[in-house]
Amino acid sequence: MNAELDVRMHDCIDQGDAGERYRRALTAAWQLDLQAPLRGEVIFVRRTSEQGTVHLLGRIFAVDPLWCFRLVRCEVDLTGEHIRC
């Protein structure tokens, strides 16, 4: 693991005095722009059905017929407009 990633992970999971996790505050210069295109990635965790399919965002995705009732990670890439399950 490189040092930069290690520092970022530490910043994200650093704990306060009571042991609770906290999130870093947004910068003062940040502004919400609802007209800007969506970017980044959204992660969903879903359980497959008895047929090995996943329901995500109103659609059904075939994962594997042998993967019944298993948890799968589904990634929605907003920048590249892809969904991976």
LOTOR-20528 format. One line per field, with one value per residue: x, y, z of N, C-alpha, C, CB in turn; residue in one letter. Coordinates in nm, 3 decimals. Glycine has a CB too. Layout:
BEGIN
n.x <- [X ...]
n.y <- [Y ...]
n.z <- [Z ...]
ca.x <- [X ...]
ca.y <- [Y ...]
ca.z <- [Z ...]
c.x <- [X ...]
c.y <- [Y ...]
c.z <- [Z ...]
cb.x <- [X ...]
cb.y <- [Y ...]
cb.z <- [Z ...]
r <- [A ...]
//
This chain:
BEGIN
n.x <- [0.086 0.061 0.201 0.045 -0.217 -0.250 -0.251 -0.483 -0.677 -0.649 -0.733 -1.002 -1.109 -1.042 -1.089 -1.290 -1.279 -1.475 -1.483 -1.641 -1.693 -1.601 -1.675 -1.490 -1.515 -1.682 -1.514 -1.494 -1.526 -1.685 -1.972 -2.307 -2.404 -2.659 -2.693 -2.469 -2.306 -2.350 -2.098 -1.848 -1.879 -2.123 -2.190 -2.367 -2.500 -2.638 -2.864 -2.870 -3.135 -3.340 -3.297 -3.052 -3.034 -3.022 -3.194 -3.182 -3.202 -3.451 -3.422 -3.346 -3.070 -2.874 -2.671 -2.543 -2.660 -2.591 -2.534 -2.718 -2.906 -2.689 -2.470 -2.389 -2.174 -2.263 -2.170 -2.221 -2.118 -2.107 -1.975 -1.872 -2.102 -2.181 -2.295 -2.199 -2.226]
n.y <- [-0.117 0.221 0.525 0.760 0.666 0.528 0.740 0.876 0.679 0.662 0.919 0.901 0.704 0.776 0.804 0.967 1.095 0.948 0.720 0.719 0.736 0.994 1.237 1.423 1.778 1.975 2.191 2.548 2.679 2.517 2.465 2.378 2.256 2.203 2.185 2.079 1.804 1.463 1.286 1.046 0.761 0.529 0.298 0.002 -0.252 -0.558 -0.838 -1.143 -1.304 -1.608 -1.696 -1.600 -1.334 -0.971 -0.696 -0.367 -0.024 -0.019 -0.207 -0.541 -0.745 -1.005 -1.210 -1.464 -1.789 -1.977 -1.836 -1.794 -1.606 -1.455 -1.194 -0.920 -0.678 -0.385 -0.153 0.174 0.365 0.690 0.874 0.730 0.611 0.339 0.025 -0.213 -0.537]
n.z <- [0.000 -0.088 0.051 0.029 -0.014 0.225 0.408 0.325 0.377 0.652 0.727 0.657 0.826 1.078 1.429 1.676 2.019 2.160 2.016 1.793 1.440 1.214 0.959 0.724 0.707 0.457 0.227 0.263 0.025 -0.131 -0.333 -0.401 -0.711 -0.899 -1.169 -1.278 -1.443 -1.334 -1.153 -1.064 -0.843 -0.732 -0.481 -0.436 -0.228 -0.278 -0.248 -0.418 -0.603 -0.593 -0.846 -0.908 -0.978 -0.964 -0.833 -0.918 -0.914 -1.043 -1.241 -1.360 -1.315 -1.444 -1.258 -1.174 -1.218 -1.027 -0.803 -0.571 -0.343 -0.245 -0.131 -0.331 -0.479 -0.634 -0.870 -0.969 -1.215 -1.255 -1.411 -1.633 -1.712 -1.657 -1.525 -1.296 -1.171]
ca.x <- [0.000 0.147 0.186 -0.066 -0.342 -0.254 -0.290 -0.623 -0.758 -0.644 -0.819 -1.142 -1.158 -0.993 -1.197 -1.289 -1.254 -1.572 -1.474 -1.729 -1.627 -1.649 -1.645 -1.426 -1.606 -1.665 -1.440 -1.580 -1.548 -1.773 -2.109 -2.390 -2.440 -2.752 -2.687 -2.346 -2.328 -2.313 -1.970 -1.808 -1.927 -2.213 -2.179 -2.484 -2.486 -2.767 -2.868 -2.926 -3.260 -3.326 -3.251 -2.919 -3.046 -3.020 -3.280 -3.108 -3.248 -3.566 -3.388 -3.301 -2.942 -2.835 -2.537 -2.502 -2.766 -2.540 -2.514 -2.849 -2.913 -2.558 -2.450 -2.302 -2.146 -2.298 -2.108 -2.280 -2.019 -2.184 -1.895 -1.866 -2.238 -2.181 -2.336 -2.133 -2.271]
ca.y <- [0.000 0.338 0.614 0.854 0.593 0.500 0.865 0.902 0.583 0.701 1.037 0.862 0.618 0.823 0.804 1.070 1.052 0.849 0.604 0.731 0.780 1.124 1.271 1.553 1.885 2.029 2.316 2.667 2.722 2.423 2.508 2.280 2.295 2.102 2.179 2.010 1.662 1.373 1.220 0.963 0.624 0.495 0.156 -0.060 -0.393 -0.622 -0.983 -1.206 -1.379 -1.753 -1.720 -1.540 -1.200 -0.859 -0.582 -0.244 0.097 -0.049 -0.305 -0.673 -0.782 -1.144 -1.222 -1.602 -1.876 -2.053 -1.744 -1.766 -1.544 -1.405 -1.050 -0.875 -0.535 -0.326 -0.022 0.261 0.465 0.802 0.940 0.645 0.562 0.193 -0.044 -0.343 -0.617]
ca.z <- [0.000 -0.091 0.166 0.008 0.009 0.367 0.476 0.295 0.452 0.793 0.741 0.643 0.933 1.207 1.526 1.779 2.157 2.204 1.929 1.677 1.318 1.167 0.821 0.709 0.668 0.323 0.226 0.263 -0.113 -0.200 -0.356 -0.471 -0.847 -0.946 -1.314 -1.318 -1.471 -1.226 -1.172 -0.951 -0.838 -0.623 -0.452 -0.376 -0.190 -0.299 -0.236 -0.538 -0.585 -0.609 -0.983 -0.925 -1.036 -0.870 -0.866 -0.889 -0.982 -1.127 -1.344 -1.314 -1.374 -1.424 -1.201 -1.199 -1.165 -0.913 -0.690 -0.513 -0.210 -0.203 -0.139 -0.439 -0.485 -0.762 -0.885 -1.070 -1.256 -1.309 -1.513 -1.752 -1.738 -1.655 -1.404 -1.282 -1.057]
c.x <- [0.090 0.111 0.067 -0.200 -0.358 -0.300 -0.437 -0.714 -0.763 -0.735 -0.966 -1.194 -1.106 -1.111 -1.179 -1.267 -1.348 -1.572 -1.564 -1.649 -1.684 -1.609 -1.580 -1.528 -1.579 -1.587 -1.537 -1.612 -1.645 -1.913 -2.181 -2.428 -2.528 -2.754 -2.564 -2.376 -2.283 -2.179 -1.936 -1.871 -2.016 -2.207 -2.308 -2.449 -2.625 -2.753 -2.932 -3.051 -3.233 -3.282 -3.110 -2.922 -3.049 -3.114 -3.206 -3.161 -3.359 -3.539 -3.345 -3.174 -2.913 -2.691 -2.483 -2.611 -2.721 -2.518 -2.649 -2.833 -2.776 -2.553 -2.354 -2.287 -2.179 -2.243 -2.176 -2.179 -2.092 -2.107 -1.896 -1.999 -2.242 -2.234 -2.269 -2.185 -2.193]
c.y <- [0.123 0.434 0.709 0.788 0.564 0.622 0.894 0.807 0.619 0.820 0.999 0.783 0.658 0.836 0.915 1.011 0.942 0.725 0.613 0.778 0.915 1.142 1.407 1.655 1.927 2.160 2.434 2.711 2.631 2.480 2.399 2.334 2.184 2.090 2.106 1.863 1.576 1.309 1.141 0.826 0.606 0.343 0.109 -0.204 -0.454 -0.772 -1.040 -1.284 -1.529 -1.790 -1.664 -1.405 -1.095 -0.752 -0.456 -0.131 0.067 -0.147 -0.436 -0.708 -0.928 -1.147 -1.361 -1.693 -1.961 -1.966 -1.703 -1.711 -1.501 -1.255 -1.019 -0.724 -0.486 -0.184 0.054 0.370 0.579 0.873 0.861 0.586 0.411 0.142 -0.181 -0.412 -0.746]
c.z <- [0.000 0.022 0.151 0.035 0.158 0.445 0.451 0.370 0.599 0.818 0.739 0.763 1.070 1.303 1.628 1.917 2.202 2.115 1.807 1.556 1.277 1.023 0.818 0.661 0.524 0.332 0.217 0.120 -0.189 -0.213 -0.435 -0.607 -0.905 -1.099 -1.365 -1.347 -1.352 -1.256 -1.047 -0.959 -0.715 -0.606 -0.384 -0.339 -0.199 -0.281 -0.362 -0.503 -0.598 -0.752 -1.009 -0.993 -0.926 -0.922 -0.822 -0.976 -1.083 -1.239 -1.280 -1.390 -1.343 -1.372 -1.232 -1.141 -1.046 -0.789 -0.632 -0.372 -0.157 -0.214 -0.252 -0.432 -0.625 -0.765 -0.998 -1.098 -1.325 -1.419 -1.643 -1.793 -1.755 -1.521 -1.405 -1.157 -1.052]
cb.x <- [-0.098 0.137 0.313 -0.062 -0.345 -0.117 -0.203 -0.649 -0.703 -0.499 -0.789 -1.161 -1.119 -0.918 -1.207 -1.418 -1.266 -1.711 -1.508 -1.847 -1.644 -1.594 -1.772 -1.307 -1.592 -1.803 -1.338 -1.512 -1.417 -1.778 -2.114 -2.516 -2.312 -2.891 -2.691 -2.237 -2.253 -2.421 -1.858 -1.846 -1.809 -2.360 -2.055 -2.606 -2.423 -2.823 -2.945 -2.821 -3.367 -3.458 -3.349 -2.832 -3.173 -2.876 -3.422 -2.956 -3.131 -3.618 -3.277 -3.413 -2.828 -2.849 -2.539 -2.362 -2.816 -2.409 -2.433 -2.937 -2.976 -2.446 -2.396 -2.358 -1.996 -2.453 -1.955 -2.417 -1.909 -2.218 -1.752 -1.770 -2.295 -2.039 -2.492 -1.978 -2.423]
cb.y <- [0.000 0.409 0.694 0.910 0.463 0.453 0.983 0.892 0.441 0.733 1.138 0.780 0.476 0.958 0.669 1.149 1.170 0.910 0.483 0.827 0.677 1.239 1.267 1.545 2.006 2.051 2.320 2.782 2.726 2.290 2.644 2.246 2.318 2.134 2.319 2.022 1.620 1.265 1.322 1.030 0.525 0.545 0.126 -0.055 -0.410 -0.589 -1.028 -1.298 -1.334 -1.822 -1.659 -1.632 -1.190 -0.802 -0.593 -0.263 0.163 0.075 -0.250 -0.782 -0.691 -1.227 -1.197 -1.633 -1.967 -2.122 -1.619 -1.893 -1.641 -1.469 -0.994 -0.917 -0.503 -0.326 -0.034 0.319 0.403 0.901 0.960 0.535 0.628 0.138 -0.056 -0.326 -0.645]
cb.z <- [0.123 -0.226 0.187 -0.135 -0.072 0.416 0.427 0.146 0.434 0.835 0.631 0.517 0.905 1.193 1.595 1.776 2.250 2.205 2.005 1.707 1.205 1.254 0.732 0.610 0.763 0.253 0.109 0.338 -0.186 -0.126 -0.433 -0.389 -0.936 -0.897 -1.372 -1.207 -1.599 -1.204 -1.205 -0.820 -0.835 -0.650 -0.362 -0.472 -0.045 -0.440 -0.108 -0.605 -0.689 -0.576 -1.082 -1.003 -1.123 -0.852 -0.795 -0.913 -1.053 -1.185 -1.436 -1.334 -1.321 -1.557 -1.048 -1.135 -1.275 -0.951 -0.734 -0.511 -0.112 -0.288 -0.004 -0.577 -0.447 -0.786 -0.910 -1.025 -1.351 -1.198 -1.465 -1.730 -1.861 -1.681 -1.394 -1.277 -1.065]
r <- [M N A E L D V R M H D C I D Q G D A G E R Y R R A L T A A W Q L D L Q A P L R G E V I F V R R T S E Q G T V H L L G R I F A V D P L W C F R L V R C E V D L T G E H I R C]
//
